[in-house]
Amino acid sequence: MKKIIVTISISIITIIILLSFIDRTPQQISNNTADIVYSINSIPTNLKSIGDLDKRQQDIVCATSKGLVEIDAEGNIQPSLAESYEVNEEGLEYVFKIRNDAYWSDGNKITPDDIVSFFRQVITEDNEISALMNVFGVKDYLESDKSFSETVAITCDENSIKIRLNSKDDGFIEELTKPQYRLRKDILFWEDIVLNYKDIPYSGDYCVDSINETEVILRRSSNSSIELAQTIHLVKDDSEDLALAAFEIGNRDIIINPPKSQLERLKSEGKLIESPSNQSLYLAFNINNSSFSNEVKNEIYRLVNEAIEEYQNQNNILVELAECSYFREDKEDLTKLQSRNVMVNTEKDITMPSKVVLVAKESLENKDITSYISNWFKNNTDITLVINLLSEQDMNLISEKNYYDIALVNVYAKLEDDEQLLATISSFLPKSQRDMINNSNSRAEKEELFAEIEEDLFNNYRILPLLFYNNTIAVDSSVENNILDGNGNIDFKSIKK
């Protein structure tokens, strides 16, 4: 018994001695000193009106600014400046509790009053604020000389802000995740970012460290997580081929939409990320041309669709067939789409025109697809398809012209961004229909109204869907994760390198 006690005592003493050698200091988070080099096709100088920028230019705002809430790659709403939010039973009042550890890049704390001031500036200075037009008092404020504080139902207390809507809108929170609602100070300074970038305090994980005509350098903010990459270089490349060449020799970590001829190879090498895009292509008929009957229009649309289907078979990474759906999400509405497909794909014995003139905005994508469609018509029909690629200015004036029969129209097809959608297809909508959508408040109202207009667009062959584009991103093997958020912008904090 005595030996057993001695043995146990020795064992306990041994364990205590061994435990004393275990390092109990907290594990340190290593400082990420990585540089991320990201290819961009143009360097913006005006970042005031975010809705006017393309996605890649918006990425600068997303890196340097945070919203109340943000949306991740899976479409989940995530807290950002707001640590939480509550909605009252009627769905009209939203209360956002602001984080205590939110700071501007100059070290000052971000306050609820800062956020209210930002919303006031956005409402006053920006005309693309669909999410805020349903806020109580906004329309009255914009149409009168009344003060913001007395009119608009965006208020704050010490640790939260309150927003009250005119009518219930289930999509309001998702709308607030858009880049234009990310917190910026002194919005007018962003109109000339090259001149003012040093004087702007930033709410995001990064600050603009320098900017010129060829490169924007973003530096990690001092109060951001040291796990984030230290520096982001957004470098202007004049072409996809030059960007890919730099990528191949290790001078770029990320390039957006690499040359389509290289997509299969990049995919096989595990260097390609694919994700749905809201960019789409529609076919529009000239509203001033009365020489085409609806039967002729139907047959032209059917033939173009056949050409597009063969194009998609050869470019399945790049595009997805619309299959008579105006929005990618609507492709699941089989009842509606089945009737449209039956209508379009029913061949009729009719006399077709010998020549059809097609116009499209001049771009590499449109040059490629119009060339393919033209060759397809030459090989499969007796119709001569004449192609004219126009400048963006000429395409914007297309409703005043009468020298074309059909047009390929590049559309940002997301109903929540109705300003972009309507601006693009306005030439093919009666003014009364445009006004109906602009005057509606909630997303539900917009969807209901557009559903009616959509039927008119399709059934009367005004403008019809052809295909949806996909995002393709070439990434270096050291970059992990899906790097696009739910709005299609680069989520730099998700990039691990």
Secondary structure as GFF3:
##gff-version 3
##sequence-region A 1 497
A	DSSP	alpha_helix	2	20	.	.	.	ID=ss1
A	DSSP	beta_strand	35	40	.	.	.	ID=ss2
A	DSSP	three_ten_helix	50	52	.	.	.	ID=ss3
A	DSSP	alpha_helix	55	64	.	.	.	ID=ss4
A	DSSP	beta_strand	69	71	.	.	.	ID=ss5
A	DSSP	beta_strand	77	79	.	.	.	ID=ss6
A	DSSP	beta_strand	82	87	.	.	.	ID=ss7
A	DSSP	beta_strand	93	98	.	.	.	ID=ss8
A	DSSP	alpha_helix	112	125	.	.	.	ID=ss9
A	DSSP	three_ten_helix	130	132	.	.	.	ID=ss10
A	DSSP	alpha_helix	138	142	.	.	.	ID=ss11
A	DSSP	alpha_helix	148	151	.	.	.	ID=ss12
A	DSSP	beta_strand	154	156	.	.	.	ID=ss13
A	DSSP	beta_strand	160	164	.	.	.	ID=ss14
A	DSSP	alpha_helix	172	175	.	.	.	ID=ss15
A	DSSP	three_ten_helix	179	181	.	.	.	ID=ss16
A	DSSP	three_ten_helix	187	192	.	.	.	ID=ss17
A	DSSP	alpha_helix	193	196	.	.	.	ID=ss18
A	DSSP	three_ten_helix	197	199	.	.	.	ID=ss19
A	DSSP	beta_strand	206	211	.	.	.	ID=ss20
A	DSSP	beta_strand	215	220	.	.	.	ID=ss21
A	DSSP	beta_strand	231	236	.	.	.	ID=ss22
A	DSSP	alpha_helix	240	248	.	.	.	ID=ss23
A	DSSP	beta_strand	254	256	.	.	.	ID=ss24
A	DSSP	three_ten_helix	260	262	.	.	.	ID=ss25
A	DSSP	alpha_helix	263	268	.	.	.	ID=ss26
A	DSSP	beta_strand	272	285	.	.	.	ID=ss27
A	DSSP	alpha_helix	294	314	.	.	.	ID=ss28
A	DSSP	beta_strand	319	321	.	.	.	ID=ss29
A	DSSP	three_ten_helix	328	332	.	.	.	ID=ss30
A	DSSP	alpha_helix	334	344	.	.	.	ID=ss31
A	DSSP	beta_strand	355	361	.	.	.	ID=ss32
A	DSSP	alpha_helix	364	380	.	.	.	ID=ss33
A	DSSP	beta_strand	384	390	.	.	.	ID=ss34
A	DSSP	alpha_helix	392	396	.	.	.	ID=ss35
A	DSSP	three_ten_helix	398	400	.	.	.	ID=ss36
A	DSSP	beta_strand	406	412	.	.	.	ID=ss37
A	DSSP	three_ten_helix	415	417	.	.	.	ID=ss38
A	DSSP	alpha_helix	418	425	.	.	.	ID=ss39
A	DSSP	three_ten_helix	426	428	.	.	.	ID=ss40
A	DSSP	alpha_helix	431	438	.	.	.	ID=ss41
A	DSSP	alpha_helix	443	459	.	.	.	ID=ss42
A	DSSP	beta_strand	463	475	.	.	.	ID=ss43
A	DSSP	three_ten_helix	492	494	.	.	.	ID=ss44
###
